Amino acid sequence: MLTGIVIDAVDVVGMERFWRGATQGRTDGLRLRCVPTGQPTGAYKNRLHLDLAGGPDWKAEVERLLALGASRVDIGQGDVPWDVLADPEGNEFCVLRPGHPGVLADSGLVAICLDVTDEERDAQSVFWQAQAGWQSVESHDWGVRLRRTPTSTVSLVMGPPAAEKAVRNRVRLEVSRPGGEAGEFVDAGGNEFQVSG
């Protein structure tokens, strides 16, 4: 069962404070947990990132996030209907504007986005449905969307473009397997994920 997101952090307390404020505690029951690392963010795009709802006044929401410690970043996104920001340690996330497809809430965490190639998409969809216990609710050229239930406010979105996998992912999914082996594993695309028993 998908239970949360794990983020490597140099400043665990500061990053947890940022993400609590950024999501306003609205995570549809998923836990955002920061774990200590001595490795600062490198010059690479994360293969997993979070999407937050901007709400009706998305410009004010972006300003609120910047005041919390986020920064604007350009990852080559061009002219898109969302704003790309980074948390205080450089992990990218998006703020979606009103009317964005698939968004079921006006604030908080609304999507967990995992880069997969077109060739990996079907295998990753099957793998993550089994690991997360979530079901596919959409499948298009842009990717696949999974939800815990049809009305869950957070979805797991998988699709291209897939960033090159050069280093260990700083942002990872966390699943629970009661009675199972705990630790770090990799999915069908080589992305690390955490398992708690």
Buried (B, 14 or more C-beta within 10 A) or exposed (E): EBBBBBBBBBEBEBBBBBBEBBBEEBBBEBEBBBEEBEEEBEEBBBBBBBBBBBBEEBEEBBEBBEEBBBEEBEEEEEEEEBBBBBBBBBBBBBBBBEEBEBBBBBBBBBBBBBBBEEEBBBEBBEBBBEBBBBEBBBBEEEBBBBBBEEEBBBBBBBBBEBBEBEEEBBBBBBBBEEEEEEEEBEBBBEBBBBBBE
